[in-house]
Amino acid sequence: MFARIRALIDRLHEVQEVNALSDRDLDDLGMTRDQVLDFLRMPQDINDRVTAMGAIFGLSQVELKRDHALWVEILSTCGHCADRSACAKFLAKGDQARATEATFCGNRGAFADLRTYAA
């Protein structure tokens, strides 16, 4: 119970910090205030999930992050995904996972496009 209360307090402080950001700070981040607040609500493993899924599609972390706006869009899509359990099972396959099997992934089109661009 204490951990949940502590997490709530931490979250409130994070929201206050985001609300204190200036427009210039947000421009430097390349995100809107709403996008930053949205990311605060996302599960903490989003970056790891996207990076792991991107690797299955043959993309390095550098390739994934090359286009900042697209990276934010991919993270957002993953963060709002309703198929987290399917994703977790798929990623648990490790080296056995194949991109063609990731039909549930809302980012599969973006990953395929990035792979074509990276090639």
Helices and strands as residue ranges (DSSP letters): H 2-20, H 23-29, H 33-41, H 46-56, H 61-65, H 68-79, H 84-91, G 94-96, G 99-101, H 108-118
